[in-house]
Amino acid sequence: MESTDIINGFFEFIKSDEILEIAKLNSKAFTRKSKMNFTNIIRFMLIRGSDNATVELDKYSNSIGIQPVSRQAYSLI
């Protein structure tokens, strides 16, 4: 099995409703439609580089085709 298969399998795994339910701290968590859903938050946390958070959020937002997410909005997650 190649490393890309493992990574792709992991990302499919974190998309599941079961994992989302386990990760919720309360019943209202991740219920709102936002730019950074649960899956995108986990992906960003895993691939974040060494630049500051604002630069990394801009790069990630551009790479997945969403409007930029502010550092303040990310910190509220």
Steps between C-alpha positions, in 0.01 A plus 500: 500500500638840402511795735256692280247218543539522877457878501200489267346227713549709811332803341206284397484368857483848655213592266276238661204601716619260770830686544323836497271385782797376703685830452212724605539656843128577505197435281521841330863467391561496122132545416539833324594517132839671512807537281700274728298188572632222723686322220669820381606588855665161547670519159630849572636395838685207342654681204574836658851613422736729686364836383283705731135396537362774274730407210428129546122558514517705180701230323264225616186698411636563150598135454149371575316785326328670792504864608786582736447416866632749753730397782240629744226285344727196510583561866129493587461147369 
